[in-house]
Amino acid sequence: MNYYYVYVLHSLKDHKFYVGYTSNLQKRLDDHKNGLVRSTKYRLPVDLIYWEGCLNQHDATRREKYLKSTWGKRYLKQRLKEYFHISQG
């Protein structure tokens, strides 16, 4: 069975977040960190701060879309409250 992962990266350069999904999390993270992803190429370095596993691509894309929404951003802010506290402090 193939799994899909929804993930959130934090740019240490501009302090913005990137939400994506993939079927191979380690390879995708390596691609980001090596500047091979256009969306994050000029925002390096990035850190993985959150990820979730999904059983199929449809669920992963739906979850990615949610995490990019206003409600999803609020969810992440609450879920990662300690991370935000430490990184600001």
Secondary structure, DSSP 8 states (H G I E B T S, - for coil): ---EEEEEEEETTT--EEEEEES-HHHHHHHHHTT--TTTGGG-SEEEEEEEEESSHHHHHHHHHHHHSHHHHHHHHHHTHHHHHHHH-
